[in-house]
Amino acid sequence: MSEPRLHHVQCLSASGLHRMAYWEWGERANPRVLVCVHGLSRQGRDFDALARALAGRYRVICPDVMGRGRSDWRPDPALYQVPIYVADMVTLLARLDVERVDWVGTSMGGLIGLGLAALPHSPVARLVLNDVGPAIEYPALQRIGSYLGRRMRFADMAEGAAHLREISAGFGPHSDADWLALSRPMFVPAEGGVRLHYDPAIAAPFAALTPELAAAGEAALWHAYDALNCPTLLLRGAESDLLSRATAEAMTQRGPRALLHEFAGVGHAPTLVAPEQVEVVRHFLK
């Protein structure tokens, strides 16, 4: 199939119920399920290329995390936190009615997968962490914070896609067609043109992050990482400013002793669109 099916699942948080959208590829009856979760300001259609490549083997599920894409926005920005996203994913897996899943998570999606995989009796069988780990470089957070949540309007999608290309240089080289495919789901109609798909309030918890809070979070994430007992693949853009080489190497030596694969000419984060990137994931999931 060339296009996914859009579904919603009802989730519960402190402010009440909210709907989370998810995109489904492949046969619904397939018990082999792959969940792919996007980065901080992205959405589930980021994984179209990977999902098309794997839909013959898997039922591929690509959620729009709360506040992004087709999912509901929340009235309280404090709800835009990884532990709440993990709870939403537990609800999603209950809807899917499966006991085990494989997981691909890019950046924030990797942290959500890490949080879920570290829980006792976790359903995560295999974990792919795409350019993220327990230690996140603070200058990269500052870089992301410089554009996250800005209320920007664009005359059309071409102008918006050019903006995304400018702030997403770390994604590495893409053809114009590939970039347009990645960019199209990132915009929704707005007065006078288009705007980005996400709630600008997702930037609020991010803006409150200090080096001290980041250090405390790092200790908690290493504790979770060391609790993993599933096979883990760590992908890294060789020029990443978010996941350092030292952190990546440490992840190969502790916890699940991740298998590390680096992509040359890419920073934060590999998009898993290029055939060679897709093949690395496919080979691991075999």
C-alpha positions as a printed Julia matrix, in Angstrom:
286×3 Matrix{Float64}:
  0.0    0.0    0.0
  1.21   3.53  -0.76
 -0.73   5.49   1.89
 -1.42   4.81   5.57
 -4.73   4.63   7.41
 -5.43   7.34  10.0
 -6.9    6.31  13.38
 -7.35   7.92  16.8
 -7.18   6.55  20.32
 -8.59   8.19  23.45
 -5.97   8.81  26.17
 -6.2   10.13  29.73
 -4.08  12.77  31.45
 -4.48  15.1   34.42
 -6.52  17.55  32.34
 -8.95  14.9   31.09
 -9.29  12.96  27.86
 -7.47  13.72  24.64
 -7.26  12.03  21.26
 -3.96  10.79  19.88
 -3.76  10.18  16.14
 -1.77   7.33  14.67
 -0.99   6.21  11.14
 -1.2    2.51  10.32
  0.6    0.69   7.5
  0.41  -2.97   6.51
 -2.02  -5.72   7.42
 -4.08  -4.98  10.51
 -4.15  -8.67  11.44
 -0.35  -8.97  11.42
  0.77  -9.78  14.99
  4.24  -8.41  14.25
  4.02  -4.69  15.11
  6.57  -1.91  14.71
  5.95   1.42  16.46
  7.81   4.45  15.05
  7.8    7.66  17.1
  9.0   11.03  15.85
 11.12  13.84  17.27
 10.17  16.89  19.32
  8.56  19.11  16.68
  7.83  16.47  14.04
  4.91  14.08  13.37
  4.2   10.47  12.43
  4.4   10.88   8.66
  8.16  11.32   9.06
  8.37   7.53   8.81
  6.59   7.09   5.47
  9.7    5.8    3.68
 10.6    3.37   6.47
  7.0    2.21   6.86
  6.62   1.51   3.15
  9.81  -0.55   3.22
  8.71  -2.61   6.24
  4.94  -2.86   5.81
  5.26  -6.24   4.13
  6.77  -7.67   7.3
  5.14  -5.51   9.97
  1.99  -3.74  10.92
  3.67  -0.33  11.24
  2.18   2.23  13.65
  3.33   5.86  13.53
  1.64   8.05  16.16
  1.41  11.82  16.22
  2.51  12.54  19.79
  0.1   14.74  21.76
  0.23  18.35  20.58
  1.49  17.44  17.11
  0.03  16.53  13.75
 -3.57  15.27  13.94
 -3.49  14.78  17.72
 -5.2   17.07  20.24
 -3.47  20.04  21.81
 -3.55  20.29  25.6
 -4.62  23.35  27.64
 -1.75  22.96  30.1
  1.77  23.07  28.56
  3.1   21.18  31.61
  1.48  18.07  30.13
  3.97  18.06  27.26
  6.37  15.75  29.06
  7.93  12.37  28.21
  6.31  10.43  31.12
  2.86  11.47  29.88
  3.78  10.51  26.33
  4.84   7.08  27.64
  1.42   6.7   29.29
 -0.25   7.58  25.98
  1.78   4.87  24.24
  0.64   2.29  26.8
 -2.94   3.22  25.89
 -2.09   2.94  22.19
 -0.62  -0.54  22.63
 -3.75  -1.61  24.47
 -5.8   -0.41  21.48
 -3.55  -2.37  19.12
 -4.13  -5.51  21.24
 -0.57  -6.8   20.98
  1.76  -8.12  23.66
  5.11  -7.36  21.99
  6.31  -4.6   19.68
  9.53  -3.44  18.11
 10.24   0.28  18.45
 12.01   2.92  16.36
 12.29   6.3   18.05
 13.91   9.44  16.68
 15.2   11.89  19.31
 12.18  12.49  21.6
 10.58   9.33  20.2
 13.68   7.44  21.31
 13.36   8.82  24.84
  9.71   7.72  24.9
 10.76   4.26  23.75
 13.53   4.19  26.34
 11.05   5.07  29.09
  8.66   2.34  27.99
 11.34  -0.3   27.38
 12.84   0.24  30.85
  9.6   -0.58  32.65
  9.18  -4.04  34.23
  7.34  -6.42  31.9
  7.83  -3.98  29.01
  6.26  -4.92  25.68
  9.29  -3.62  23.74
 11.15  -6.54  22.16
 13.69  -4.62  20.05
 14.61  -0.95  20.35
 16.12   1.45  17.83
 17.29   4.76  19.3
 17.83   7.29  16.52
 20.4    9.9   17.52
 19.49  10.15  21.17
 20.77   8.84  24.47
 20.73   9.54  28.2
 23.18  12.44  27.88
 21.94  15.23  25.62
 24.34  18.02  24.74
 23.06  21.31  26.2
 24.17  23.5   23.24
 21.96  21.36  20.97
 19.01  22.03  23.27
 19.75  25.75  23.04
 19.86  25.51  19.25
 16.48  23.76  19.12
 15.04  26.24  21.6
 15.99  29.12  19.31
 13.23  28.17  16.85
 10.85  25.83  18.7
  7.38  27.24  19.31
  7.72  30.39  17.22
  4.3   31.3   15.82
  5.27  31.41  12.2
  3.07  31.74   9.12
  4.24  31.07   5.59
  2.77  32.2    2.3
  2.73  28.62   1.03
  4.23  25.23   1.67
  7.23  25.91  -0.56
  8.22  28.84   1.67
  7.62  26.74   4.78
  9.65  23.84   3.42
 12.55  26.2    2.7
 12.42  27.4    6.31
 12.47  23.82   7.59
 15.41  23.01   5.35
 17.34  25.92   6.82
 16.8   24.92  10.46
 17.15  21.18   9.76
 20.58  21.09   8.12
 21.51  18.25  10.47
 19.07  15.96   8.67
 21.69  15.59   5.96
 21.34  15.78   2.18
 17.93  15.07   0.61
 16.62  15.37  -2.9
 14.05  18.09  -3.48
 11.36  15.41  -3.85
 12.33  13.72  -0.58
 12.41  17.04   1.24
  8.99  18.0   -0.06
  7.6   14.62   1.06
  9.06  15.15   4.54
  7.78  18.73   4.7
  4.24  18.41   3.36
  2.74  16.86   6.55
  4.47  19.5    8.66
  1.99  22.23   7.66
 -1.71  22.92   8.01
 -3.76  25.67   6.35
 -3.84  29.02   8.15
 -5.07  32.49   7.38
 -2.93  33.86   4.59
 -1.07  30.61   3.95
  0.14  27.75   6.13
  1.54  27.25   9.62
  3.47  24.5   11.36
  1.35  21.59  12.56
  2.24  21.63  16.27
  1.05  23.48  19.36
  3.59  26.27  20.05
  3.14  25.51  23.76
  5.28  22.38  23.4
  8.18  24.82  23.76
  7.21  25.84  27.31
  8.67  22.87  29.24
 11.65  22.98  26.91
 12.27  26.67  27.63
 12.23  25.97  31.37
 15.11  23.5   31.09
 18.3   24.57  32.84
 21.73  22.88  32.87
 20.95  21.7   36.42
 17.63  20.15  35.41
 19.29  18.61  32.37
 21.93  16.99  34.59
 19.26  15.55  36.89
 17.36  14.23  33.9
 20.54  12.65  32.55
 21.04  10.65  35.75
 17.47   9.34  35.53
 17.87   8.44  31.87
 21.1    6.51  32.51
 19.27   4.59  35.22
 16.53   3.73  32.72
 19.06   2.82  30.04
 20.92   0.49  32.38
 17.6   -1.27  33.08
 17.07  -2.21  29.43
 17.33  -5.89  28.57
 16.14  -5.84  24.94
 18.42  -5.82  21.88
 19.16  -2.17  21.1
 20.45  -0.43  18.0
 21.83   3.08  18.37
 21.9    5.23  15.25
 24.01   8.37  15.23
 24.6   11.12  12.74
 28.38  11.35  12.66
 28.07  15.16  12.92
 25.35  15.15  15.6
 25.46  18.01  18.09
 22.88  16.33  20.36
 24.33  12.83  20.84
 28.08  12.99  21.39
 30.44  10.28  20.25
 31.49   9.74  23.88
 27.89   9.15  24.98
 27.29   6.8   22.05
 30.37   4.77  22.91
 29.32   4.61  26.57
 25.96   3.21  25.44
 27.78   0.34  23.75
 29.48  -0.55  27.03
 26.64  -0.48  29.56
 22.99  -1.39  29.88
 21.94  -3.36  26.78
 25.33  -2.7   25.14
 23.77  -1.13  22.08
 24.99  -1.87  18.6
 26.18   1.48  17.21
 25.88   2.56  13.58
 26.95   6.03  12.41
 25.87   7.78   9.23
 28.5   10.01   7.61
 27.5   13.49   6.48
 24.5   13.61   8.83
 23.95  15.47  12.09
 20.84  15.45  14.27
 19.0   13.45  13.2
 19.02  10.82  10.43
 15.59  10.87   8.77
 15.58   7.17   7.83
 14.57   8.1    4.3
 17.76   7.18   2.41
 17.82   3.51   1.33
 21.07   2.83   3.18
 19.56   4.15   6.44
 16.4    2.09   5.95
 18.5   -1.01   5.31
 20.41  -0.64   8.59
 17.11  -0.61  10.49
 15.67  -3.45   8.44
 18.73  -5.63   9.03
 18.61  -5.08  12.81
 14.91  -5.84  13.03
 15.42  -9.17  11.28
